[in-house]
Amino acid sequence: MKVKSSIERGAEYLCIKLGDVVTAIELIGVVKGLPMWEVERKIGEGCRKRLIVSARSLMPLNAPQGAV
């Protein structure tokens, strides 16, 4: 089963759950019908942390106000 997602690899998004800007790295798989993405967030100067989040929790940075 192929799941369509508007998330693009390498683009920056606001992760709603973290409240931080993250970069989408790779589509990992589908869990309960939701696409799961590996994302990377910058913690400090050179520190980065990779997490796996659902595509639903990623919002484009240039989204119009009120859109979710």
DRENFI-145030 format. One record per atom (N, C-alpha, C, O): z, x, y; residue number from 0; residue in one letter; atom name. Coordinates in steps of 0.02 Angstrom, whole numbers, plus 32768, in hexadecimal, padded with zeros to 4 digits. Atoms other than C-alpha are relative to their C-alpha. Layout:
residues N
     zz     xx     yy     i   aa   at
      Z      X      Y   NUM    A   CA
...
END
This chain:
residues 68
     zz     xx     yy     i   aa   at
   8000   802A   7FC5     0    M    N
   8000   8000   8000     0    M   CA
   8000   802C   803E     0    M    C
   8029   8059   8044     0    M    O
   8005   7FD9   7FC3     1    K    N
   7FCD   8047   80A8     1    K   CA
   801F   7FD8   803A     1    K    C
   8010   7F9D   8043     1    K    O
   7FDF   8021   7FC8     2    V    N
   8038   801F   8140     2    V   CA
   7FE4   801D   8041     2    V    C
   7FE1   805A   8049     2    V    O
   801A   7FE9   7FBF     3    K    N
   7FED   8027   81EF     3    K   CA
   803B   800A   802F     3    K    C
   806A   7FE2   8030     3    K    O
   7FCB   7FF1   7FD1     4    S    N
   8059   8075   8273     4    S   CA
   7FE0   8019   8041     4    S    C
   7FAE   803D   8040     4    S    O
   801B   7FEA   7FC0     5    S    N
   803B   8091   832C     5    S   CA
   801E   8044   8015     5    S    C
   800E   805D   804B     5    S    O
   7FE1   7FC0   7FF2     6    I    N
   80A2   8131   8325     6    I   CA
   7FCC   8037   7FF2     6    I    C
   7FAA   8036   7FBF     6    I    O
   802F   7FC9   8008     7    E    N
   803A   81CF   833D     7    E   CA
   8025   8042   7FF6     7    E    C
   8058   804F   8018     7    E    O
   7FE2   7FBF   800D     8    R    N
   8065   827A   82F9     8    R   CA
   7FFB   802D   803E     8    R    C
   7FC6   8032   805C     8    R    O
   7FFF   7FD2   7FC7     9    G    N
   8099   82F4   8382     9    G   CA
   8010   7FE0   8043     9    G    C
   801C   8003   8074     9    G    O
   7FF1   8023   7FC1    10    A    N
   80B8   826E   8406    10    A   CA
   804B   7FFA   8009    10    A    C
   8071   7FFC   7FD9    10    A    O
   7FB9   8008   7FF0    11    E    N
   815F   8257   845E    11    E   CA
   8012   7FB7   8007    11    E    C
   7FEB   7F8F   8022    11    E    O
   7FE8   8044   7FFF    12    Y    N
   81C4   81B8   844C    12    Y   CA
   8049   7FFF   8012    12    Y    C
   806D   8031   800A    12    Y    O
   7FB9   800B   7FF5    13    L    N
   826B   8173   8482    13    L   CA
   801C   7FE2   7FC1    13    L    C
   8006   7FAC   7FAB    13    L    O
   7FDF   801A   803C    14    C    N
   82D8   815C   83E8    14    C   CA
   8039   7FD3   8018    14    C    C
   806A   7FEC   8034    14    C    O
   7FD0   8031   7FE7    15    I    N
   833B   80BE   840C    15    I   CA
   8046   800D   7FE3    15    I    C
   8077   8007   8006    15    I    O
   7FBF   7FF5   8020    16    K    N
   83C5   80E7   838F    16    K   CA
   8024   803D   801B    16    K    C
   8061   803D   8020    16    K    O
   7FE2   7FC3   7FE6    17    L    N
   83E2   8196   83D5    17    L   CA
   8006   8000   804C    17    L    C
   8033   8020   8068    17    L    O
   8002   7FFF   7FB7    18    G    N
   83BA   8172   848B    18    G   CA
   7FE5   8041   801A    18    G    C
   7FF7   8057   8051    18    G    O
   801A   7FBE   7FEF    19    D    N
   8359   8214   8490    19    D   CA
   7FB5   8002   7FF4    19    D    C
   7F9A   7FDB   7FCC    19    D    O
   8047   7FF7   800A    20    V    N
   82A4   824D   849B    20    V   CA
   7FF5   802B   7FC3    20    V    C
   8014   8060   7FBB    20    V    O
   800F   7FDC   803E    21    V    N
   825D   8286   83F4    21    V   CA
   7FB4   8009   7FFA    21    V    C
   7F8E   7FE6   801B    21    V    O
   8047   7FF5   800F    22    T    N
   81B6   82C9   83B5    22    T   CA
   7FF3   7FEB   7FB8    22    T    C
   8017   8001   7F8A    22    T    O
   8012   8016   8044    23    A    N
   8165   8275   831E    23    A   CA
   7FDF   8039   7FDB    23    A    C
   7FB0   8058   7FF4    23    A    O
   8019   7FC8   8028    24    I    N
   8144   82F5   8296    24    I   CA
   7FD2   7FE7   7FC9    24    I    C
   7F98   7FFC   7FC5    24    I    O
   8027   8014   803B    25    E    N
   8108   829C   81FA    25    E   CA
   8019   7FBD   7FE5    25    E    C
   8054   7FAE   7FE6    25    E    O
   7FEF   803F   8023    26    L    N
   8103   81F2   81A3    26    L   CA
   8018   8013   7FBB    26    L    C
   7FF4   8031   7F94    26    L    O
   7FE0   7FEC   803F    27    I    N
   8179   8207   8110    27    I   CA
   7FF0   7FCE   7FC8    27    I    C
   7FE0   7FE2   7F90    27    I    O
   800A   8033   8033    28    G    N
   8165   8163   80B3    28    G   CA
   8012   7FBB   801B    28    G    C
   8019   7FB2   8057    28    G    O
   7FF0   8044   7FED    29    V    N
   818D   80AA   80B4    29    V   CA
   803E   7FEB   7FD9    29    V    C
   8041   7FF2   7F9C    29    V    O
   7FC2   8019   801E    30    V    N
   823A   8062   8093    30    V   CA
   8008   7FB8   8015    30    V    C
   800E   7FA8   8050    30    V    O
   7FF9   8048   7FF4    31    K    N
   824A   7FA5   8083    31    K   CA
   7FCD   7FE7   8032    31    K    C
   7FDC   7FBE   805D    31    K    O
   8036   8016   7FD5    32    G    N
   81A4   7F8F   80DB    32    G   CA
   7FFD   8021   8044    32    G    C
   7FCF   8013   806B    32    G    O
   7FFF   7FDE   7FBF    33    L    N
   81D1   7FFE   8170    33    L   CA
   7FE8   8048   7FF9    33    L    C
   8002   806C   7FCF    33    L    O
   8015   7FBA   8002    34    P    N
   8174   80A1   8190    34    P   CA
   8038   802D   801A    34    P    C
   8057   801E   804D    34    P    O
   7FCC   7FD1   7FEC    35    M    N
   81EE   8133   819A    35    M   CA
   7FE0   8040   8018    35    M    C
   7FB3   805C   7FF7    35    M    O
   801C   7FC4   7FE1    36    W    N
   81C8   81C7   820B    36    W   CA
   8033   8038   8004    36    W    C
   806E   802C   8012    36    W    O
   7FD7   7FC5   7FF2    37    E    N
   820D   8276   8211    37    E   CA
   7FF4   8011   8049    37    E    C
   7FBB   801A   805F    37    E    O
   8004   7FF1   7FB8    38    V    N
   8233   829A   82C8    38    V   CA
   802B   803D   800F    38    V    C
   8057   804F   7FE8    38    V    O
   7FDB   7FC5   7FEC    39    E    N
   8274   8332   8323    39    E   CA
   801A   7FF6   8047    39    E    C
   7FF4   7FE2   8073    39    E    O
   7FE4   8004   7FBC    40    R    N
   82E9   8331   83B7    40    R   CA
   801B   8043   8014    40    R    C
   8033   806A   7FEB    40    R    O
   7FE9   7FC0   7FE4    41    K    N
   8317   83C1   8427    41    K   CA
   8049   7FF8   8013    41    K    C
   805C   7FCB   8038    41    K    O
   7FB8   8004   7FF3    42    I    N
   83D2   83E2   842D    42    I   CA
   8014   802D   803A    42    I    C
   8038   8018   8067    42    I    O
   7FF0   7FD0   7FCC    43    G    N
   83DF   847C   8499    43    G   CA
   7FC3   8028   8012    43    G    C
   7F8B   8010   800B    43    G    O
   8038   7FD6   7FED    44    E    N
   8374   850B   84D5    44    E   CA
   7FCF   800B   7FC7    44    E    C
   7F94   7FFD   7FCD    44    E    O
   802C   7FF2   8038    45    G    N
   832F   853E   842C    45    G   CA
   800F   7FD7   7FC3    45    G    C
   7FEC   7FDC   7F90    45    G    O
   7FEA   8027   803A    46    C    N
   8388   84C6   83B8    46    C   CA
   7FDA   7FBE   7FFA    46    C    C
   7FD1   7F9B   802C    46    C    O
   8022   803F   800E    47    R    N
   832A   8436   8368    47    R   CA
   801C   7FE3   7FC0    47    R    C
   8031   8008   7F93    47    R    O
   7FE6   8021   803C    48    K    N
   8360   83B7   82E8    48    K   CA
   7FCC   7FCD   7FE9    48    K    C
   7FB1   7FA8   8012    48    K    O
   8030   8030   801C    49    R    N
   82EF   8352   8274    49    R   CA
   8027   7FC7   7FDF    49    R    C
   8058   7FD2   7FBC    49    R    O
   7FE2   803D   801B    50    L    N
   831C   82A0   8244    50    L   CA
   7FCA   7FD3   7FE4    50    L    C
   7F8F   7FDB   7FF5    50    L    O
   802F   8032   8019    51    I    N
   82CA   8212   81E5    51    I   CA
   8017   7FBD   801B    51    I    C
   8050   7FA8   8010    51    I    O
   7FF1   8041   7FE2    52    V    N
   82C3   816C   8242    52    V   CA
   7FC7   7FD0   7FF1    52    V    C
   7F90   7FE4   7FE0    52    V    O
   8035   8032   800A    53    S    N
   8263   80C9   8230    53    S   CA
   7FD4   7FFD   803E    53    S    C
   7FEB   800B   8076    53    S    O
   802F   8005   7FC8    54    A    N
   81CA   80AD   829C    54    A   CA
   8018   7FCB   8032    54    A    C
   8007   7FCF   806D    54    A    O
   7FE6   8035   7FD5    55    R    N
   8222   8013   82E2    55    R   CA
   802F   801C   8036    55    R    C
   8034   7FFF   806C    55    R    O
   7FD1   7FE4   7FD0    56    S    N
   82A1   8083   833B    56    S   CA
   7FDF   802F   8032    56    S    C
   8001   804C   805C    56    S    O
   8024   7FD4   7FD2    57    L    N
   821A   80E8   8396    57    L   CA
   7FD9   7FD7   8033    57    L    C
   7FB2   7FAB   8021    57    L    O
   8021   8023   7FCB    58    M    N
   81DC   80AB   843E    58    M   CA
   7FD9   8032   802B    58    M    C
   7FF5   8064   803F    58    M    O
   8027   7FD2   7FD8    59    P    N
   814E   80FE   849F    59    P   CA
   8020   800A   8045    59    P    C
   803D   7FDC   8061    59    P    O
   7FE1   7FF1   7FC0    60    L    N
   8187   8154   853F    60    L   CA
   7FDE   7FDB   8039    60    L    C
   7FFE   7FCC   806C    60    L    O
   8024   8021   7FC9    61    N    N
   8100   80FF   85A8    61    N   CA
   7FFA   7FB5   7FF6    61    N    C
   7FCC   7F96   8010    61    N    O
   8002   8048   800C    62    A    N
   8126   804D   856C    62    A   CA
   8014   7FDB   803F    62    A    C
   8040   7FF1   8064    62    A    O
   7FED   8027   7FC5    63    P    N
   812C   7FC7   85F4    63    P   CA
   8046   7FE3   7FF9    63    P    C
   805E   7FDA   7FC1    63    P    O
   7FBD   801B   8000    64    Q    N
   81D5   7F81   8625    64    Q   CA
   8002   7FBD   7FDB    64    Q    C
   7FD5   7F94   7FE3    64    Q    O
   7FF7   803E   8025    65    G    N
   8213   7EF6   85B3    65    G   CA
   7FDD   7FFF   7FBD    65    G    C
   7FE8   7FD0   7F96    65    G    O
   8023   7FFF   8040    66    A    N
   81A3   7F26   8521    66    A   CA
   802B   8025   7FCD    66    A    C
   8048   8059   7FDC    66    A    O
   7FD9   7FE0   8035    67    V    N
   81F9   7F50   847D    67    V   CA
   7FD7   8001   7FC1    67    V    C
   7FEE   801A   7F8E    67    V    O
END
